[in-house]
Amino acid sequence: MNIKIMVAVHKPYWMPEDVVYLPIHVGREGKKDIGFQGDNTGDNISEKNPHYCELTAMYWAWKNLDADFVGLVHYRRYFTRKEALSVEKKKAQIISGKEWEKILSRTPIVVAKKRKYYIESNKSHYLHAHHAEGLDELERIIHEQYPEYVPAMEKVMNRTWAHMFNMFVMDKKHYDAYCEWMFAILAEIEKNVDISTYSAYEARIYGFISELMLDIWLEKNNLPYHEQNVSFMEKQNWLKKGGAFIARKVGFGRA
């Protein structure tokens, strides 16, 4: 079972030694070599990384990587067996290649454990955090070009939970199908939304929108999946995160 799980990274950083993990230097085009595979070889969109985030690694794998299963994690976020308190203990909980073989022999798709919002829907959460134009355009394109996805989109938008972070592992057949659908829609959004006045953070629009697209695609195609714990590999400033959440709720997060 040939499994390749990309680790999206943009600076020198600790990496798991298990061969199942493939560090990908995202936004590599024009940048200094940091010793990892760049997303700027073969057919690629590396130069779009400021707007597409980790999706430039996804595109690179779609066009250039030969594997039975393809996955994506982040240099500070990994799928783990269970949560742990210290960073070193979290590293020890990262799922190994042998464990991935067992998991993927039971289900072809693995996603992050649900992130629950409780007090707001996926749609309202997005609109409290980001400019509305990207989401508006996603809804318009699906209504006009992919009407069979409308019920799934409406269901996902009204949910109070989602599989976030653009983290997954899936067999190559499903991976290729998802990428073809997702990147086609993002290309349409790119044509019709002017982000020239967006902040650097908000200019990451396509990375933000795609987080919701995974659940829409899973829901519409009625695909079985396994949810796996996700650990953040650094200490988190909960006071800062809480302040950012409150700022979004009162309308300051979309500047």
Secondary structure, DSSP 8 states (H G I E B T S, - for coil): --EEEEEEESS------STTEEEEETT-TTS---SSEETTSSS--GGGHHHHTTHHHHHHHHHH---SEEEEEETTEEEBSS--SSHHHHHHTB--HHHHHHHHHH-SEEEE--EE-SSS-HHHHHHHHS-SHHHHHHHHHHHHH-GGGHHHHHHHHH-SEE--TT-EEEEHHHHHHHHHHHHHHHHHHHHH---TTS-TTGGGHHHHHHHHHHHHHHHHTT---EEE-EEESS---HHHHHHHHHHHHTT-TT-
